[in-house]
């Protein structure tokens, strides 16, 4: 089965200069390696499809026209209270400082050009003047959304169709040193933005009651303690912590919530939910801190990406998964993504991907996939890895549902991500094992690819969730799909693989997992294959897999490379593997 797949932007630009596009499409094809989804289970919905949105308090407060209306009111205030300040800013020029754009990429090429500036433009698929509404459907596979951004007027823009929504004027007090000689200017500019927001209906009751800012009054007001003086003019540093609920651990703890930190995500701080002013990255503890700002009201926009290693997309290739907070008044972000939400799904994907890079690769000594783009499909049950060389599709797709429509539990999402990332690492190590189309050679390669991914998935998930169960004193790890199984059988991740007859096995077999474990399923019941091999490591298995394109060559190489007391029984594995391959 052939599919076109993601072409990285840099490669795309290079090849567009070198060869004819139609010629490239003719020859750049790809195959798909996928998880069966039968061994991997609970979560809710995402889309770029049109949804009903509630207008945010009427209009955009910072249009040039609105700020021009606000200026006389602010100057009048100063004429009555601080004539010197009124005189200083009497000729204040309300000119455009930013432009609010709607970008409309018509095709994948224009999309690619736009994405080169994604981090600079801080693109969003939600109009900024509207309240954000969770979308209920996944977008179509090839559905390219429109994007919105507020851009500094001096910013060079990509050559992509766009509409100018509004010219904005935003004051620049954040560029001023937090010192008393600047307070008149800081105060004036903050009051100008205050009045503009007031005219647009964006002030809350406390702000309306407080009126214009008066910095020097705050400093000199009798009885005001030193700590409170200058509270408003002082800059503050936005920061926060981002966590995600592990719903399966919560279930095992009888509803006492269990959380993981969400690492390596970019957080943009937006003035009043509109203008990017600062940014930071979450660390291994899910903590981030940014530069400082005078702005009292901010929104936090978290994107599940570090732009280089892990990028989580929402529903298809064309939109980075992201979360926009509500308004925070000089307050940090405490984002905790709970079960049953698309944000939990994206965060769990991000968590698993980073565990692959930070734990799985170094601990087991296996190949590093380098980087990964993952599309989280909230309403789909299919998961797969696309390999090849054509736009425009994420390398990995993860479905949040089971084939029966139920939601996958957190350990199942983790295992699925590990499985598909193992395909990416395998492809990077040895592309040759992915390039057969049909016939016996293709069957051998398919068996080796999928049984290897099952092996890494099994080891990584069992080790990860065993440590979690120990951390929370939950006893032995029992995987979510197997929690109802009899207690005298293996109930850890992929434990059901040990209870399959040779005739019922397919490419997702236990015949590579069995190289590592100490369990002979034939002793449990003689209808199952004999397994007298044990003690191999993931690194040893991977080394033997490299450039092995038949089951015979793989098992023979494993035997020749390593001294293992059980290697005499590898011929049984070889015979069983050939039986499975012949049945595919």
C-alpha positions as CSV (number, residue, x, y, z in Angstrom):
1,X,0.0,0.0,0.0
2,X,1.5,3.3,-1.0
3,X,1.0,6.7,0.6
4,X,2.5,10.2,0.2
5,X,4.1,11.4,3.4
6,X,5.7,14.4,5.1
7,X,8.6,16.2,3.5
8,X,10.5,18.3,5.9
9,X,10.5,22.0,5.0
10,X,14.2,22.4,4.4
11,X,14.4,19.4,2.1
12,X,11.3,20.7,0.3
13,X,12.9,24.1,-0.4
14,X,16.0,22.4,-1.7
15,X,14.4,20.0,-4.0
16,X,12.0,22.6,-5.4
17,X,15.0,24.4,-6.7
18,X,16.6,21.3,-8.1
19,X,13.9,19.2,-9.7
20,X,10.5,19.5,-11.3
21,X,7.6,19.1,-8.8
22,X,5.6,16.7,-10.9
23,X,8.7,14.5,-11.4
24,X,9.2,14.5,-7.6
25,X,5.7,13.4,-6.9
26,X,6.0,10.6,-9.3
27,X,8.9,9.0,-7.6
28,X,8.6,9.9,-3.9
29,X,6.4,7.2,-2.5
30,X,6.3,5.6,0.9
31,X,5.0,2.7,3.0
32,X,3.3,2.7,6.4
33,X,4.3,0.7,9.5
34,X,1.5,0.7,12.1
35,X,0.4,-0.6,15.4
36,X,-2.5,-3.0,15.4
37,X,-4.3,-1.0,18.1
38,X,-5.7,-4.3,19.5
39,X,-3.0,-4.4,22.1
40,X,-2.9,-0.8,23.0
41,X,-6.9,1.4,25.5
42,X,-9.3,5.5,27.4
43,X,-10.0,9.9,26.4
44,X,-12.4,13.3,24.0
45,X,-12.3,15.7,20.5
46,X,-10.3,18.1,18.2
47,X,-10.5,20.0,14.9
48,X,-9.9,22.9,12.7
49,X,-13.5,22.6,11.5
50,X,-15.8,25.6,11.9
51,X,-17.3,25.9,15.3
52,X,-19.6,28.4,17.0
53,X,-17.5,31.0,18.9
54,X,-18.5,33.6,21.4
55,X,-17.3,37.1,20.6
56,X,-14.8,38.3,23.2
57,X,-16.3,41.5,24.7
58,X,-17.2,43.2,21.5
59,X,-14.1,44.2,19.6
60,X,-10.3,44.4,19.4
61,X,-9.3,47.1,21.9
62,X,-6.0,48.1,20.4
63,X,-7.0,49.3,16.9
64,X,-5.4,52.6,15.9
65,X,-8.9,54.1,15.7
66,X,-9.8,52.9,19.3
67,X,-6.6,54.1,20.8
68,X,-7.0,57.5,19.1
69,X,-10.4,57.7,20.8
70,X,-8.8,56.8,24.1
71,X,-6.0,59.4,23.9
72,X,-8.0,62.6,24.6
73,X,-9.6,61.0,27.7
74,X,-6.2,60.1,29.0
75,X,-4.7,63.5,28.3
76,X,-7.8,65.2,30.0
77,X,-7.1,63.1,33.1
78,X,-3.5,64.3,33.2
79,X,-4.4,67.9,32.6
80,X,-6.4,67.7,35.7
81,X,-4.0,65.7,37.8
82,X,-0.5,66.0,36.4
83,X,-0.3,68.9,33.8
84,X,3.4,68.3,33.2
85,X,2.7,64.7,32.0
86,X,-0.2,66.0,29.8
87,X,2.2,68.5,28.2
88,X,4.9,65.9,27.7
89,X,2.6,63.5,25.8
90,X,0.3,66.2,24.2
91,X,1.6,65.2,20.7
92,X,1.7,61.5,21.3
93,X,1.5,59.8,17.9
94,X,-1.0,56.9,17.7
95,X,0.5,55.2,14.7
96,X,0.4,51.5,13.8
97,X,2.9,49.4,15.7
98,X,1.4,46.0,14.9
99,X,-0.8,44.4,12.2
100,X,-3.4,41.8,12.9
101,X,-3.4,39.3,10.0
102,X,-5.3,36.3,8.8
103,X,-3.0,34.1,6.8
104,X,-4.6,31.8,4.2
105,X,-2.2,29.2,2.9
106,X,-3.8,27.8,-0.3
107,X,-1.7,24.6,-0.5
108,X,1.0,22.6,1.3
109,X,3.8,24.7,-0.3
110,X,2.5,28.0,1.1
111,X,1.9,26.3,4.4
112,X,5.5,25.2,4.5
113,X,6.7,28.7,3.8
114,X,4.4,30.1,6.6
115,X,5.7,27.5,9.1
116,X,9.2,28.7,8.7
117,X,8.2,31.7,10.9
118,X,5.7,29.9,13.2
119,X,7.7,30.6,16.4
120,X,8.3,34.3,15.4
121,X,4.7,35.0,14.4
122,X,3.1,32.9,17.2
123,X,0.4,31.6,14.9
124,X,-2.9,30.4,16.1
125,X,-5.9,28.9,14.3
126,X,-8.3,30.7,16.6
127,X,-9.3,34.4,16.0
128,X,-7.8,36.3,18.9
129,X,-10.9,38.5,19.4
130,X,-13.0,35.4,20.1
131,X,-13.2,33.2,23.2
132,X,-11.5,29.9,22.4
133,X,-13.9,27.0,22.0
134,X,-12.9,23.4,22.0
135,X,-13.6,21.9,18.6
136,X,-15.5,18.6,18.4
137,X,-14.1,16.9,15.3
138,X,-10.7,16.0,13.9
139,X,-9.9,18.0,10.8
140,X,-9.7,16.3,7.4
141,X,-6.3,14.7,6.7
142,X,-5.5,17.4,4.0
143,X,-7.4,20.3,5.6
144,X,-5.1,23.3,5.9
145,X,-6.5,25.8,8.4
146,X,-6.2,29.6,8.3
147,X,-3.9,31.2,10.8
148,X,-4.1,34.4,12.8
149,X,-1.2,36.5,14.2
150,X,-0.5,39.9,15.5
151,X,2.8,41.0,13.9
152,X,5.2,43.8,14.7
153,X,4.9,46.3,11.8
154,X,8.6,45.9,11.1
155,X,8.4,42.1,10.9
156,X,9.2,40.7,7.4
157,X,6.3,38.4,6.4
158,X,6.3,35.2,4.4
159,X,4.9,35.2,0.9
160,X,1.6,33.7,1.8
161,X,-1.9,35.0,1.0
162,X,-3.2,37.1,3.9
163,X,-5.8,39.5,4.9
164,X,-5.2,42.6,7.1
165,X,-7.8,42.4,9.9
166,X,-6.7,45.6,11.7
167,X,-3.9,48.0,12.3
168,X,-3.1,48.1,16.0
169,X,-1.2,50.5,18.3
170,X,0.4,48.8,21.4
171,X,2.5,50.8,23.8
172,X,6.1,49.7,24.5
173,X,6.5,50.3,28.2
174,X,8.0,46.8,28.6
175,X,11.1,48.2,26.9
176,X,11.6,50.8,29.7
177,X,13.8,50.2,32.7
178,X,11.8,49.6,35.9
179,X,13.1,52.9,37.5
180,X,11.4,55.9,39.0
181,X,12.6,58.3,36.3
182,X,10.5,56.2,33.8
183,X,7.4,56.0,35.9
184,X,5.6,58.9,34.3
185,X,6.0,57.3,30.8
186,X,5.2,53.8,32.1
187,X,2.1,55.1,33.8
188,X,0.9,57.2,30.8
189,X,1.2,54.2,28.4
190,X,-0.5,51.8,30.7
191,X,-3.3,54.3,31.2
192,X,-3.7,54.7,27.5
193,X,-4.1,50.9,27.1
194,X,-6.4,50.9,30.1
195,X,-8.7,53.5,28.4
196,X,-8.6,51.6,25.1
197,X,-9.6,48.4,26.8
198,X,-12.3,50.3,28.7
199,X,-13.8,51.7,25.4
200,X,-13.8,48.1,24.0
201,X,-15.6,46.7,27.1
202,X,-12.6,44.6,28.2
203,X,-12.2,45.7,31.8
204,X,-13.4,43.7,34.7
205,X,-15.2,45.1,37.7
206,X,-12.0,45.6,39.8
207,X,-10.3,47.5,37.0
208,X,-13.3,49.7,36.4
209,X,-13.5,50.5,40.1
210,X,-9.7,51.2,40.3
211,X,-9.7,53.8,37.6
212,X,-6.5,55.2,36.1
213,X,-3.1,54.1,37.5
214,X,-1.3,56.7,39.7
215,X,2.2,55.4,40.4
216,X,3.4,58.3,42.6
217,X,0.2,58.2,44.7
218,X,0.8,54.5,45.3
219,X,4.3,55.4,46.5
220,X,3.3,58.2,48.7
221,X,-0.1,57.2,50.0
222,X,0.0,57.4,53.9
223,X,-0.3,54.1,55.7
224,X,0.6,52.0,52.6
225,X,3.2,49.5,53.5
226,X,6.5,49.5,51.7
227,X,5.9,46.1,50.0
228,X,2.7,47.4,48.4
229,X,4.1,50.7,47.2
230,X,4.7,50.7,43.5
231,X,3.0,47.3,43.1
232,X,1.5,48.2,39.8
233,X,4.5,49.9,38.1
234,X,6.9,47.1,39.0
235,X,7.5,44.5,36.5
236,X,6.7,40.9,37.3
237,X,7.9,37.6,35.8
238,X,5.2,35.3,34.4
239,X,5.9,31.6,35.3
240,X,4.0,28.4,35.8
241,X,3.8,24.7,36.0
242,X,2.2,22.3,33.5
243,X,1.0,18.8,34.5
244,X,-1.1,16.1,33.0
245,X,-3.2,13.5,34.7
246,X,-2.3,9.9,34.2
247,X,-5.9,8.5,34.3
248,X,-4.9,4.9,34.6
249,X,-2.8,5.6,37.7
250,X,-5.6,7.7,39.1
251,X,-8.0,4.8,38.5
252,X,-5.7,2.4,40.4
253,X,-5.5,4.9,43.2
254,X,-9.3,4.9,43.6
255,X,-9.6,8.4,42.2
256,X,-6.6,10.0,44.0
257,X,-5.1,11.9,41.1
258,X,-1.7,11.0,39.7
259,X,0.2,13.6,37.5
260,X,3.2,13.8,35.2
261,X,5.1,16.9,34.4
262,X,4.8,18.2,30.8
263,X,8.3,19.0,29.6
264,X,9.8,20.8,26.6
265,X,6.8,22.8,25.6
266,X,7.0,26.5,24.5
267,X,4.9,28.9,26.5
268,X,4.1,32.4,25.0
269,X,2.9,35.1,27.3
270,X,0.3,37.3,25.6
271,X,-0.7,40.9,26.8
272,X,-4.4,40.8,27.4
273,X,-4.5,37.6,25.2
274,X,-3.3,39.5,22.1
275,X,0.3,40.6,22.0
276,X,3.2,38.2,22.6
277,X,5.5,39.8,25.1
278,X,7.6,36.9,26.6
279,X,8.2,33.2,26.2
280,X,9.7,30.3,28.0
281,X,10.1,26.5,27.8
282,X,8.9,24.0,30.4
283,X,11.7,22.0,32.0
284,X,11.7,18.4,33.2
285,X,9.6,19.4,36.2
286,X,7.0,21.1,33.9
287,X,8.2,24.5,35.2
288,X,8.8,27.6,33.1
289,X,9.7,31.2,33.7
290,X,9.9,34.1,31.2
291,X,11.2,37.6,31.0
292,X,9.3,40.3,32.9
293,X,6.5,42.6,31.9
294,X,4.5,45.5,33.3
295,X,1.3,44.1,31.9
296,X,-1.2,43.1,34.6
297,X,-3.4,40.9,32.6
298,X,-1.8,38.1,30.5
299,X,-2.9,34.9,28.9
300,X,-0.6,31.9,28.5
301,X,-0.4,30.1,25.2
302,X,1.3,26.7,25.5
303,X,2.4,24.8,22.4
304,X,3.3,21.2,22.6
305,X,6.6,21.6,20.8
306,X,10.2,22.6,21.3
307,X,10.4,23.2,17.5
308,X,13.3,20.9,17.0
309,X,12.9,17.5,18.6
310,X,9.2,16.8,19.4
311,X,6.2,18.5,17.7
312,X,2.7,17.3,18.6
313,X,0.1,18.2,16.0
314,X,-3.7,18.5,16.5
315,X,-5.7,16.2,14.3
316,X,-3.6,16.3,11.2
317,X,-0.2,17.6,10.0
318,X,-1.1,21.3,9.7
319,X,-1.6,22.7,13.2
320,X,0.6,22.5,16.3
321,X,-1.4,21.3,19.3
322,X,-1.7,24.2,21.8
323,X,-3.6,25.4,24.8
324,X,-4.7,29.0,25.6
325,X,-5.4,29.9,29.2
326,X,-7.9,32.4,30.5
327,X,-6.8,35.8,31.9
328,X,-4.2,35.8,34.7
329,X,-3.9,39.0,36.7
330,X,-0.2,39.1,37.7
331,X,-0.6,35.4,38.4
332,X,1.3,32.3,37.4
333,X,-0.1,29.5,35.3
334,X,-1.1,26.3,37.0
335,X,-2.2,24.2,34.0
336,X,-3.3,20.7,34.9
337,X,-4.7,18.7,32.0
338,X,-7.4,16.4,33.3
339,X,-8.8,13.2,31.8
340,X,-11.4,13.3,29.1
341,X,-9.8,16.4,27.3
342,X,-7.9,16.7,24.1
343,X,-5.2,18.6,26.0
344,X,-4.6,15.6,28.2
345,X,-4.2,13.5,25.1
346,X,-1.7,15.8,23.5
347,X,0.2,16.1,26.8
348,X,0.4,12.4,27.2
349,X,1.8,12.1,23.7
350,X,4.4,14.7,24.5
351,X,5.3,13.0,27.8
352,X,5.8,9.6,26.1
353,X,7.9,11.1,23.3
354,X,10.2,12.9,25.7
355,X,10.5,9.7,27.8
356,X,11.7,7.9,24.6
357,X,14.5,10.5,24.1
358,X,15.5,10.9,27.7
359,X,15.1,7.4,29.2
360,X,14.4,4.7,26.6
361,X,17.3,5.6,24.2
362,X,20.0,6.1,26.9
363,X,18.9,3.3,29.3
364,X,18.5,0.6,26.7
365,X,21.2,1.8,24.4
366,X,19.0,1.8,21.3
367,X,19.0,4.1,18.3
368,X,17.9,7.7,18.6
369,X,15.2,8.7,16.2
370,X,16.6,12.2,16.1
371,X,13.3,14.1,16.0
372,X,9.6,13.3,15.7
373,X,6.4,14.9,14.5
374,X,3.3,13.3,15.9
375,X,-0.3,14.0,15.0
376,X,-2.8,13.2,17.8
377,X,-6.2,12.2,16.3
378,X,-8.7,12.5,19.1
379,X,-11.6,10.7,17.3
380,X,-9.6,8.0,15.5
381,X,-8.4,4.6,16.6
382,X,-5.7,4.0,14.1
383,X,-2.0,4.6,14.9
384,X,0.9,4.3,12.4
385,X,4.3,5.4,11.3
386,X,4.7,6.9,7.8
387,X,8.1,6.6,6.3
388,X,9.3,8.1,3.1
389,X,9.8,11.4,1.5
390,X,6.7,13.3,0.4
391,X,4.6,16.1,1.9
392,X,2.6,16.6,3.9
393,X,1.9,14.2,6.8
394,X,3.3,13.8,10.3
395,X,5.6,10.8,10.6
396,X,3.6,9.3,13.4
397,X,-0.2,9.3,13.9
398,X,-1.6,8.4,17.3
399,X,-5.3,7.6,17.7
400,X,-7.0,8.3,21.1
401,X,-9.7,5.7,20.7
402,X,-10.0,1.9,20.5
403,X,-11.7,0.3,17.5
404,X,-14.9,-0.1,19.6
405,X,-15.0,3.7,20.3
406,X,-13.7,3.6,23.9
407,X,-10.8,5.8,25.0
408,X,-7.3,4.5,25.5
409,X,-5.9,4.7,28.9
410,X,-2.7,6.5,29.6
411,X,-0.5,3.5,29.6
412,X,-1.9,2.5,26.3
413,X,-1.2,5.9,24.8
414,X,2.3,5.7,26.2
415,X,2.9,2.2,24.6
416,X,1.5,3.3,21.2
417,X,3.9,6.3,21.1
418,X,6.8,4.1,22.0
419,X,5.9,1.6,19.3
420,X,5.7,4.1,16.5
421,X,8.8,6.0,17.6
422,X,10.7,2.7,17.5
423,X,9.7,2.4,13.8
424,X,11.2,5.9,13.3
425,X,14.5,5.0,15.0
426,X,14.6,1.6,13.1
427,X,14.1,3.5,9.8
428,X,16.8,5.9,10.6
429,X,19.2,3.1,11.5
430,X,18.3,0.9,8.5
431,X,16.0,2.2,5.8
432,X,16.4,-1.0,3.8
433,X,14.1,-3.0,6.1
434,X,11.3,-0.7,5.1
435,X,11.6,-0.6,1.3
436,X,10.0,-3.9,0.1
437,X,6.6,-3.6,-1.6
438,X,5.3,-7.2,-1.8
439,X,6.3,-10.8,-1.8
440,X,8.2,-13.0,0.6
441,X,10.9,-10.4,1.2
442,X,8.3,-7.8,2.3
443,X,6.7,-10.3,4.7
444,X,10.1,-11.0,6.4
445,X,10.8,-7.3,6.8
446,X,7.3,-6.6,8.0
447,X,7.7,-9.3,10.7
448,X,11.0,-7.9,11.8
449,X,9.8,-4.3,11.9
450,X,6.6,-5.0,13.9
451,X,7.9,-7.7,16.3
452,X,10.8,-5.4,17.1
453,X,8.6,-2.4,17.8
454,X,6.4,-4.7,20.0
455,X,9.5,-5.7,21.9
456,X,10.7,-2.2,22.7
457,X,7.1,-1.1,23.4
458,X,6.8,-4.0,25.9
459,X,10.1,-3.4,27.7
460,X,9.7,0.4,27.9
461,X,6.1,0.4,29.0
462,X,6.5,-2.3,31.7
463,X,9.6,-0.6,33.1
464,X,8.0,2.8,33.1
465,X,4.7,1.7,34.6
466,X,6.3,-0.6,37.1
467,X,8.2,2.4,38.4
468,X,5.0,4.4,38.6
469,X,3.2,1.6,40.5
470,X,6.1,1.4,42.9
471,X,6.1,5.2,43.3
472,X,2.4,5.1,44.3
473,X,2.6,1.9,46.3
474,X,0.2,0.1,43.9
475,X,1.9,-3.3,44.0
476,X,2.7,-5.1,40.7
477,X,2.0,-3.3,37.5
478,X,-1.2,-4.6,35.8
479,X,-1.8,-3.1,32.4
480,X,-5.1,-1.4,31.6
481,X,-6.1,-3.9,28.8
482,X,-5.3,-6.9,31.0
483,X,-6.6,-5.8,34.5
484,X,-9.5,-8.2,34.3
485,X,-7.3,-11.2,33.4
486,X,-6.8,-14.1,35.8
487,X,-4.2,-13.4,38.4
488,X,-2.1,-16.5,37.6
489,X,-1.2,-15.2,34.1
490,X,1.1,-12.4,33.0
491,X,-0.9,-9.1,33.2
492,X,1.8,-6.6,32.5
493,X,1.9,-4.8,29.1
494,X,1.6,-7.2,26.1
495,X,1.2,-10.1,28.6
496,X,-1.5,-11.5,26.3
497,X,1.3,-12.1,23.7
498,X,2.5,-14.9,25.8
499,X,-0.8,-16.7,25.4
500,X,-1.1,-17.0,21.7
501,X,-0.7,-20.1,19.6
502,X,1.7,-20.1,16.7
503,X,-1.3,-20.3,14.3
504,X,-2.9,-17.2,15.8
505,X,0.3,-15.1,15.6
506,X,0.9,-12.4,13.0
507,X,3.7,-9.9,12.5
508,X,3.0,-8.4,16.0
509,X,4.4,-11.6,17.6
510,X,6.2,-12.3,20.9
511,X,9.1,-14.0,19.1
512,X,11.5,-11.0,19.7
513,X,10.1,-10.2,23.2
514,X,10.7,-13.9,24.1
515,X,14.5,-13.4,23.5
516,X,14.6,-11.4,26.7
517,X,12.1,-12.9,29.1
518,X,12.4,-15.9,31.4
519,X,8.9,-17.2,30.7
520,X,8.3,-20.4,28.7
521,X,4.6,-20.2,27.8
522,X,4.7,-23.9,26.7
523,X,5.1,-24.8,30.4
524,X,1.8,-23.0,31.1
525,X,0.0,-24.8,28.3
526,X,1.6,-27.0,25.6
527,X,-0.6,-25.4,22.9
528,X,1.8,-22.4,23.1
529,X,5.2,-22.2,21.5
530,X,8.3,-23.5,23.3
531,X,10.5,-20.6,24.6
532,X,13.8,-21.7,26.2
533,X,15.7,-18.6,25.1
534,X,16.3,-15.7,27.5
535,X,18.8,-13.0,28.5
536,X,19.3,-11.0,25.4
537,X,19.2,-7.2,25.7
538,X,17.4,-4.6,23.5
539,X,20.8,-3.3,22.3
540,X,21.9,-6.8,21.3
541,X,18.7,-7.5,19.5
542,X,18.9,-4.1,17.7
543,X,22.5,-4.8,16.6
544,X,21.4,-8.2,15.1
545,X,18.4,-6.5,13.4
546,X,20.6,-4.0,11.6
547,X,20.8,-5.0,7.9
548,X,18.9,-8.3,8.6
549,X,16.1,-8.7,6.1
550,X,15.0,-12.3,6.8
551,X,14.2,-14.0,10.0
552,X,17.0,-16.5,9.3
553,X,19.6,-13.8,9.0
554,X,18.4,-12.1,12.1
555,X,18.5,-15.1,14.4
556,X,21.7,-16.4,12.8
557,X,23.4,-13.0,13.4
558,X,22.1,-12.9,17.0
559,X,23.7,-16.3,17.6
560,X,27.0,-15.4,16.0
561,X,27.4,-12.0,17.7
562,X,26.8,-12.9,21.3
563,X,27.6,-15.7,23.7
564,X,24.3,-16.7,25.4
565,X,23.8,-20.0,27.2
566,X,20.3,-20.4,25.7
567,X,21.3,-19.7,22.1
568,X,21.1,-23.4,21.2
569,X,17.3,-23.0,21.2
570,X,17.3,-20.1,18.6
571,X,16.6,-22.6,15.8
572,X,13.2,-23.2,17.3
573,X,12.5,-19.5,17.1
574,X,13.7,-19.4,13.6
575,X,11.4,-22.2,12.6
576,X,8.4,-20.5,14.3
577,X,9.2,-17.1,12.8
578,X,9.3,-18.6,9.3
579,X,5.9,-20.3,10.0
580,X,4.4,-16.9,10.9
581,X,6.0,-15.2,7.9
582,X,4.6,-17.8,5.5
583,X,1.1,-17.2,6.9
584,X,1.1,-13.4,6.4
